[in-house]
Amino acid sequence: MINTNPFKRTLVERGISIPTLSQLTGITEGDLYAFEKGYRITKHNVEIICKILRCQPCDILEFTKKEKKGHWEWVADSEK
């Protein structure tokens, strides 16, 4: 599961609001708020945000494992 908790932290650390980031990136505020909630995550927007914030994708996104039963099952960290 991809979540955007790091995006929120990075904005706070840099002192940048979503309206300001919108002006700097050209990405609409609506799309940035959707991105903040984990929706409409596109490679293009990640590239633009990282360029403006001078960061890496791991500074705005993180992958967390979510255990599932059935077709997809994650290997426990101890089994890696």
N, C-alpha and C positions, 0 to 999 in steps of 0.2 A: 504494500500500500504506500503510495506516495503522499506525503503531507507537506504543508508549507509553513510549519512552525518556525523553521529557520528564517524564512522570509520576514515574518513579523519581528523576530529578534534583530535581524540585520537592519531593518528600517528604524527600529528604536535606537540601536547602537549608533547609527549614522545620523540620527535626528532628522530623518526625511519622512514626510507624510505622503500618503497616497496621492493627494492632489498635486503635490510638488513633483513626485515621481512621474505622474501622468504628464505634466508639462515638460519634464526632461526627456521622457522616452517617446512621447507621441502615442502611447497606449492609453486608451480611454480609462477614466476612473472606474467605470463599470467593470471593464475587463480586469483591472488591477484588484478591485474588491473581490471579483469572482476568483481570481488567481489566489488571493489571500485565503479564501475558503476552500481551495483545492479544486476549483473548476476551471475549465478553459486553460489548461496548462499546455502551451505549445512551445516547441523548440525555438521558434522565432522569438517569442516573448521572453523566454529564458535568456536567450542570447542578448537581447536588447537590455534587459534588466541588469544582467551581469556586467555588461559593458559600462553602463551608467554608474552602477554601484561599485565598479572595480572589484568584483568578487568572482568566485567560482560557483558553479551550479549547486555544489554542496552547501553553500552559504545561504541558499534560498529554498532548497528542497532536501528532503530526506526520505529514504526508503525504510519502512518498518515492516517487519515480517508479520503476517497475520496467518495464524494457523487455520487451515481448512481441512475438512474431511472430503474424501472423494478423489476426483481426478488430480488436483494439485495439492501436494503436501510439502511443507518446507522441512528441510533438514535442520535438526537442532544444531545450535552453534557448537556444541561439544562433538558433533559428528563430522565437522568440516575437516 
